[in-house]
Amino acid sequence: MSVSGAKAKLALVSKELAQAWWRLREEWNDPASRTLEKRYLEPLEGQVKSAITAMEKMGQVLATMRRECGPN
């Protein structure tokens, strides 16, 4: 899988997780659900954004490497 493919997949599953969580929150809204959201889901959102940014940079570096080091 390419970096851009992996980045797109990560963005998609992150969006799906967020949508599933909000559907679940309509039924499950107690201290345990709020703890799970604060402890795991909120930090995960920022971590996914950071990972996507890093993957974009990695894709740019790999493209430059291929261009500069590839066969001439």
Contacts in CASP RR format, 6 or more apart in sequence:
PFRMAT RR
TARGET T0000
AUTHOR 0000-0000-0000
METHOD contacts of the structure
MODEL  1
MSVSGAKAKLALVSKELAQAWWRLREEWNDPASRTLEKRYLEPLEGQVKS
AITAMEKMGQVLATMRRECGPN
1 9 0 8 1.000
3 55 0 8 1.000
3 58 0 8 1.000
3 59 0 8 1.000
3 62 0 8 1.000
4 55 0 8 1.000
4 59 0 8 1.000
6 55 0 8 1.000
7 52 0 8 1.000
7 55 0 8 1.000
7 56 0 8 1.000
10 48 0 8 1.000
10 51 0 8 1.000
10 52 0 8 1.000
10 55 0 8 1.000
11 48 0 8 1.000
11 52 0 8 1.000
14 44 0 8 1.000
14 45 0 8 1.000
14 48 0 8 1.000
17 41 0 8 1.000
17 44 0 8 1.000
18 41 0 8 1.000
18 45 0 8 1.000
21 37 0 8 1.000
21 41 0 8 1.000
24 33 0 8 1.000
25 33 0 8 1.000
25 37 0 8 1.000
END
